[in-house]
Amino acid sequence: MSKIQEEIHRIQAGLPESVRLVAVSKFHPIEALQEAYDGGQRIFGESKVQEMTQKYEALPKDIEWHFIGHLQTNKIKYMAPYVALIHGVDSYKLLSEINKQAAKAGRIIPCLLQIHIAQEETKFGFSTDECRSMLEEGNWRQLKNVQIAGVMGMATNTEDEAQIKREFSTLSAFFQEVKETYFREVSSFKEISMGMSDDYPIAIEEGSTLIRIGSRIFGARNY
């Protein structure tokens, strides 16, 4: 068994049944993804549409491709035919464009609302108030080719575990609020995407359902 496969098995063995592993494969070669696939991994996370599309075309078709980067509207059309989940929707405009391209592709694309929970300006996402306003306005209800499936967030890059825990707890509480208010009867609104290589155990404690792990599986990235 390769190092990549060993690490995937080690991580998977420690996950509750309610948590799925997204192997963050951006900037890694197709051979490394194939190795992970051969070790049983089926969900991969990419942050560049062109790179993800090349990998989609080269690799087995039962892979779930998750887009985890900052998405530009002009790139959506390239992945609309196959993307399984878009993690980082941070504006109504983006949601609307995903809906348009999904309709052209004859699909309904699941999306997560990205919430800014970190103490860092470099992170993208709605503030909780901005997200509340967007949901309250209600225009998203007319978008029949997107499915709002949950929320996503990134904690501050810090060694202060108490701060990380607070930020993840904020996201988890916001998910519950939104579920109660807008999606109480919607079983597909169920995902909380939070937690990466260094902080995923805390994220799981706080209710994460999708953890995004790259360097721990694939090693340092090749930029």
C-alpha positions as CSV (number, residue, x, y, z in Angstrom):
1,M,0.0,0.0,0.0
2,S,1.3,3.4,-0.9
3,K,1.8,6.3,1.5
4,I,-1.2,8.1,0.0
5,Q,-3.4,5.1,0.4
6,E,-2.1,4.5,4.0
7,E,-3.0,8.0,5.0
8,I,-6.4,7.9,3.4
9,H,-7.2,4.7,5.3
10,R,-5.8,6.1,8.5
11,I,-8.0,9.2,8.3
12,Q,-11.1,7.3,7.1
13,A,-10.7,4.9,10.1
14,G,-11.0,7.8,12.5
15,L,-14.1,9.4,11.0
16,P,-17.6,9.1,12.3
17,E,-20.1,7.7,9.8
18,S,-21.6,11.2,9.3
19,V,-18.4,12.7,8.0
20,R,-17.0,12.4,4.5
21,L,-13.5,13.0,3.4
22,V,-12.8,15.4,0.5
23,A,-9.2,14.7,-0.7
24,V,-7.9,18.1,-1.7
25,S,-6.0,17.2,-4.9
26,K,-5.4,20.6,-6.4
27,F,-1.9,21.0,-7.9
28,H,-1.2,17.3,-7.6
29,P,-0.7,15.1,-10.6
30,I,-3.2,12.7,-12.0
31,E,-1.1,9.8,-11.0
32,A,-1.4,10.8,-7.3
33,L,-5.2,11.0,-7.6
34,Q,-5.3,7.6,-9.3
35,E,-3.3,6.2,-6.4
36,A,-5.9,7.6,-4.0
37,Y,-8.7,6.3,-6.1
38,D,-7.2,2.8,-6.1
39,G,-7.1,3.1,-2.3
40,G,-10.8,3.7,-2.2
41,Q,-11.1,7.5,-2.2
42,R,-14.0,8.8,-4.4
43,I,-14.3,12.5,-3.5
44,F,-11.7,15.0,-4.7
45,G,-11.5,18.7,-4.2
46,E,-10.1,21.1,-6.8
47,S,-9.8,24.9,-6.9
48,K,-9.0,25.6,-10.6
49,V,-11.8,24.7,-13.1
50,Q,-9.4,24.0,-16.0
51,E,-7.3,21.7,-13.9
52,M,-10.4,19.9,-12.5
53,T,-11.8,19.4,-15.9
54,Q,-8.6,17.9,-17.2
55,K,-8.6,15.5,-14.3
56,Y,-12.3,14.7,-14.7
57,E,-11.6,13.7,-18.3
58,A,-8.6,11.5,-17.4
59,L,-9.9,9.7,-14.3
60,P,-12.8,7.2,-13.6
61,K,-16.3,8.6,-13.9
62,D,-17.6,7.5,-10.5
63,I,-15.5,10.2,-8.8
64,E,-17.4,13.1,-7.1
65,W,-15.7,16.3,-8.0
66,H,-16.0,19.1,-5.5
67,F,-15.0,22.6,-6.4
68,I,-13.5,24.2,-3.3
69,G,-11.8,27.4,-4.7
70,H,-13.0,30.9,-5.2
71,L,-15.2,30.7,-8.3
72,Q,-15.3,33.1,-11.2
73,T,-18.6,33.3,-13.0
74,N,-17.1,32.9,-16.5
75,K,-15.6,29.5,-15.5
76,I,-18.8,27.8,-14.3
77,K,-19.9,26.6,-17.7
78,Y,-16.9,24.4,-18.0
79,M,-17.7,22.3,-14.9
80,A,-21.5,22.6,-15.0
81,P,-21.9,19.2,-16.8
82,Y,-20.1,17.2,-14.1
83,V,-19.3,19.0,-10.8
84,A,-20.9,17.2,-7.8
85,L,-20.8,20.0,-5.2
86,I,-19.6,23.7,-5.2
87,H,-18.3,24.6,-1.8
88,G,-17.7,28.3,-2.0
89,V,-20.8,30.3,-3.1
90,D,-20.3,33.7,-1.7
91,S,-22.8,35.9,-3.5
92,Y,-26.3,35.7,-5.0
93,K,-24.9,36.7,-8.4
94,L,-22.7,33.6,-8.3
95,L,-25.6,31.4,-7.3
96,S,-27.7,32.8,-10.1
97,E,-25.0,32.2,-12.7
98,I,-24.5,28.6,-11.5
99,N,-28.3,28.1,-11.9
100,K,-28.1,29.4,-15.5
101,Q,-25.2,27.1,-16.5
102,A,-26.8,24.2,-14.6
103,A,-30.0,24.7,-16.6
104,K,-28.0,24.7,-19.9
105,A,-26.3,21.4,-18.8
106,G,-29.7,19.9,-17.8
107,R,-28.6,19.5,-14.2
108,I,-29.3,20.6,-10.7
109,I,-26.0,21.5,-9.0
110,P,-25.7,21.3,-5.2
111,C,-24.0,24.3,-3.6
112,L,-22.8,25.4,-0.2
113,L,-23.0,29.0,1.1
114,Q,-19.6,30.1,2.1
115,I,-19.6,32.0,5.4
116,H,-16.7,34.2,6.5
117,I,-16.0,33.0,10.1
118,A,-12.2,33.7,10.3
119,Q,-10.4,36.7,11.7
120,E,-8.6,37.2,8.4
121,E,-9.6,39.5,5.6
122,T,-8.1,37.2,2.9
123,K,-10.8,34.7,3.4
124,F,-13.9,34.9,1.1
125,G,-17.6,34.5,2.1
126,F,-20.8,36.1,3.2
127,S,-20.9,37.6,6.6
128,T,-23.7,35.9,8.6
129,D,-25.8,39.1,8.2
130,E,-25.3,39.2,4.4
131,C,-26.3,35.6,4.1
132,R,-29.4,36.2,6.2
133,S,-30.4,39.1,4.0
134,M,-29.9,37.1,0.8
135,L,-32.0,34.3,2.1
136,E,-34.7,36.7,3.5
137,E,-35.0,38.4,0.1
138,G,-36.0,35.0,-1.3
139,N,-34.9,35.4,-4.9
140,W,-32.9,32.1,-4.5
141,R,-36.2,30.2,-4.3
142,Q,-36.7,30.9,-8.1
143,L,-33.4,29.2,-9.0
144,K,-34.6,25.7,-9.9
145,N,-31.2,24.3,-11.1
146,V,-29.3,24.9,-7.9
147,Q,-29.8,23.1,-4.6
148,I,-28.5,24.9,-1.5
149,A,-27.1,21.9,0.4
150,G,-25.5,23.6,3.4
151,V,-22.7,25.9,4.5
152,M,-18.9,26.1,4.3
153,G,-16.3,28.0,6.2
154,M,-12.6,28.2,7.0
155,A,-11.2,29.0,10.4
156,T,-8.4,31.4,11.1
157,N,-4.9,30.0,10.4
158,T,-3.8,30.0,14.0
159,E,-2.6,27.6,16.6
160,D,-5.1,28.9,19.1
161,E,-7.5,25.9,19.3
162,A,-10.0,27.8,21.4
163,Q,-10.4,30.4,18.6
164,I,-10.7,27.7,15.9
165,K,-13.3,25.9,18.1
166,R,-15.3,29.2,18.5
167,E,-15.3,29.9,14.8
168,F,-16.4,26.4,13.9
169,S,-19.1,26.6,16.6
170,T,-20.3,29.9,15.0
171,L,-20.7,28.2,11.6
172,S,-22.4,25.2,13.1
173,A,-24.9,27.4,15.0
174,F,-25.5,29.4,11.8
175,F,-26.2,26.2,9.9
176,Q,-28.8,25.2,12.5
177,E,-30.4,28.7,12.3
178,V,-30.7,28.6,8.5
179,K,-32.0,25.0,8.5
180,E,-34.7,25.9,11.0
181,T,-35.7,29.1,9.2
182,Y,-35.5,28.1,5.5
183,F,-34.9,24.4,5.1
184,R,-36.6,22.6,8.0
185,E,-38.3,20.1,5.6
186,V,-35.5,19.9,3.1
187,S,-33.4,16.7,3.7
188,S,-30.8,17.8,1.2
189,F,-29.8,20.8,3.3
190,K,-27.4,18.8,5.5
191,E,-23.7,19.7,4.8
192,I,-21.3,21.6,7.0
193,S,-18.0,21.8,5.1
194,M,-15.3,22.8,7.6
195,G,-12.0,21.4,8.8
196,M,-8.7,20.9,7.0
197,S,-5.5,19.0,7.6
198,D,-4.5,20.9,10.8
199,D,-7.9,21.4,12.4
200,Y,-10.3,18.8,11.2
201,P,-10.6,16.9,14.5
202,I,-12.0,20.2,16.1
203,A,-14.3,20.6,13.1
204,I,-15.7,17.2,13.5
205,E,-16.4,17.9,17.2
206,E,-18.3,21.0,16.1
207,G,-20.5,19.1,13.6
208,S,-18.6,19.1,10.3
209,T,-20.0,16.6,7.7
210,L,-17.2,17.3,5.0
211,I,-13.6,17.7,5.9
212,R,-11.1,18.9,3.2
213,I,-7.7,17.4,3.6
214,G,-4.8,17.8,1.1
215,S,-1.3,18.0,2.4
216,R,-1.7,15.3,5.0
217,I,-2.7,12.9,2.1
218,F,-0.6,14.1,-0.8
219,G,2.3,15.9,0.8
220,A,3.4,19.4,0.0
221,R,1.7,20.9,-3.0
222,N,3.5,21.4,-6.3
223,Y,2.5,25.0,-7.2
